[in-house]
Amino acid sequence: MASDTLNRRTKLMLAQSLRRIMKTKKLDRITIADVVKDCGVSRRAFYYHFSDIYDATWWMIEEDWEALIDFQADDWRGNMRELLHYFEENRDFVSAVLESSQSWRMEELFRRKLNESVLKRFEKRSAEKPLKESDAELLTQYFTTSLTATLGGWIRGTIKCSDARLMALVYESTEAAVTRMLETIGTLPA
């Protein structure tokens, strides 16, 4: 038990150092030597917890999201609101990750997490009007990909608006599209 606590504390120290360094240095240029020097642990300790800088980055993001967002919950609107709030509060950090050579991994992580929430939304809505599993999966992929691209644009600054406005736009447009798609998905070509 004490060992688990110590291991978690070390991982958190390494992640906090990485986050600090990312404020002044691009993620792709950060070395393990930079991180261990900043937090005062050995390279061996770093490698005990993470395989590389990117592994530490994804762990940190998943930890952040796990603490804030219950993607298994039935409240996709609440999940989106929490995610937007996280992105707004951590815009520099998230932007640095998205500017790295591994940005696709963050987008994939986001897509995977968001997929859970969107699928739950379709399952709830399809209780009113049955939806084939293949149609639910197609719609989930479509909306998840659209939301991922939209949020990526917002984080990068190509979509300029407040998180509250973006949330309203995302929610209203998605709800309208979901309603319409549930009515027409069966008539679309196979």
SULCOR-V485603 format. One record per residue. N is the residue number from 0. RES is the residue in one letter. D_CENTER is the distance of its C-alpha to the mean C-alpha in whole Angstrom. Layout:
# SULCOR-V485603
n:N res:RES d_center:D_CENTER
n:N res:RES d_center:D_CENTER
This chain:
# SULCOR-V485603
n:0 res:M d_center:30
n:1 res:A d_center:31
n:2 res:S d_center:29
n:3 res:D d_center:26
n:4 res:T d_center:26
n:5 res:L d_center:27
n:6 res:N d_center:24
n:7 res:R d_center:22
n:8 res:R d_center:23
n:9 res:T d_center:23
n:10 res:K d_center:20
n:11 res:L d_center:19
n:12 res:M d_center:22
n:13 res:L d_center:20
n:14 res:A d_center:17
n:15 res:Q d_center:18
n:16 res:S d_center:21
n:17 res:L d_center:18
n:18 res:R d_center:16
n:19 res:R d_center:20
n:20 res:I d_center:21
n:21 res:M d_center:18
n:22 res:K d_center:20
n:23 res:T d_center:23
n:24 res:K d_center:22
n:25 res:K d_center:20
n:26 res:L d_center:17
n:27 res:D d_center:19
n:28 res:R d_center:23
n:29 res:I d_center:22
n:30 res:T d_center:24
n:31 res:I d_center:24
n:32 res:A d_center:27
n:33 res:D d_center:26
n:34 res:V d_center:23
n:35 res:V d_center:26
n:36 res:K d_center:29
n:37 res:D d_center:26
n:38 res:C d_center:26
n:39 res:G d_center:29
n:40 res:V d_center:29
n:41 res:S d_center:30
n:42 res:R d_center:28
n:43 res:R d_center:29
n:44 res:A d_center:27
n:45 res:F d_center:24
n:46 res:Y d_center:25
n:47 res:Y d_center:25
n:48 res:H d_center:22
n:49 res:F d_center:20
n:50 res:S d_center:21
n:51 res:D d_center:20
n:52 res:I d_center:18
n:53 res:Y d_center:15
n:54 res:D d_center:15
n:55 res:A d_center:15
n:56 res:T d_center:12
n:57 res:W d_center:10
n:58 res:W d_center:12
n:59 res:M d_center:11
n:60 res:I d_center:7
n:61 res:E d_center:8
n:62 res:E d_center:11
n:63 res:D d_center:9
n:64 res:W d_center:7
n:65 res:E d_center:10
n:66 res:A d_center:12
n:67 res:L d_center:11
n:68 res:I d_center:10
n:69 res:D d_center:12
n:70 res:F d_center:10
n:71 res:Q d_center:14
n:72 res:A d_center:15
n:73 res:D d_center:17
n:74 res:D d_center:16
n:75 res:W d_center:14
n:76 res:R d_center:15
n:77 res:G d_center:14
n:78 res:N d_center:11
n:79 res:M d_center:10
n:80 res:R d_center:12
n:81 res:E d_center:11
n:82 res:L d_center:7
n:83 res:L d_center:10
n:84 res:H d_center:12
n:85 res:Y d_center:9
n:86 res:F d_center:9
n:87 res:E d_center:13
n:88 res:E d_center:14
n:89 res:N d_center:12
n:90 res:R d_center:12
n:91 res:D d_center:15
n:92 res:F d_center:13
n:93 res:V d_center:9
n:94 res:S d_center:12
n:95 res:A d_center:14
n:96 res:V d_center:11
n:97 res:L d_center:11
n:98 res:E d_center:15
n:99 res:S d_center:15
n:100 res:S d_center:17
n:101 res:Q d_center:14
n:102 res:S d_center:11
n:103 res:W d_center:11
n:104 res:R d_center:10
n:105 res:M d_center:6
n:106 res:E d_center:7
n:107 res:E d_center:8
n:108 res:L d_center:5
n:109 res:F d_center:3
n:110 res:R d_center:7
n:111 res:R d_center:8
n:112 res:K d_center:6
n:113 res:L d_center:7
n:114 res:N d_center:10
n:115 res:E d_center:12
n:116 res:S d_center:12
n:117 res:V d_center:13
n:118 res:L d_center:16
n:119 res:K d_center:17
n:120 res:R d_center:18
n:121 res:F d_center:20
n:122 res:E d_center:21
n:123 res:K d_center:22
n:124 res:R d_center:24
n:125 res:S d_center:25
n:126 res:A d_center:27
n:127 res:E d_center:29
n:128 res:K d_center:30
n:129 res:P d_center:29
n:130 res:L d_center:27
n:131 res:K d_center:27
n:132 res:E d_center:25
n:133 res:S d_center:24
n:134 res:D d_center:24
n:135 res:A d_center:21
n:136 res:E d_center:19
n:137 res:L d_center:20
n:138 res:L d_center:19
n:139 res:T d_center:16
n:140 res:Q d_center:15
n:141 res:Y d_center:17
n:142 res:F d_center:15
n:143 res:T d_center:11
n:144 res:T d_center:12
n:145 res:S d_center:14
n:146 res:L d_center:11
n:147 res:T d_center:9
n:148 res:A d_center:12
n:149 res:T d_center:13
n:150 res:L d_center:10
n:151 res:G d_center:10
n:152 res:G d_center:14
n:153 res:W d_center:13
n:154 res:I d_center:12
n:155 res:R d_center:14
n:156 res:G d_center:17
n:157 res:T d_center:18
n:158 res:I d_center:18
n:159 res:K d_center:19
n:160 res:C d_center:19
n:161 res:S d_center:19
n:162 res:D d_center:15
n:163 res:A d_center:18
n:164 res:R d_center:19
n:165 res:L d_center:16
n:166 res:M d_center:15
n:167 res:A d_center:19
n:168 res:L d_center:19
n:169 res:V d_center:16
n:170 res:Y d_center:17
n:171 res:E d_center:21
n:172 res:S d_center:20
n:173 res:T d_center:18
n:174 res:E d_center:21
n:175 res:A d_center:24
n:176 res:A d_center:23
n:177 res:V d_center:22
n:178 res:T d_center:25
n:179 res:R d_center:27
n:180 res:M d_center:25
n:181 res:L d_center:26
n:182 res:E d_center:30
n:183 res:T d_center:30
n:184 res:I d_center:28
n:185 res:G d_center:31
n:186 res:T d_center:33
n:187 res:L d_center:31
n:188 res:P d_center:32
n:189 res:A d_center:31
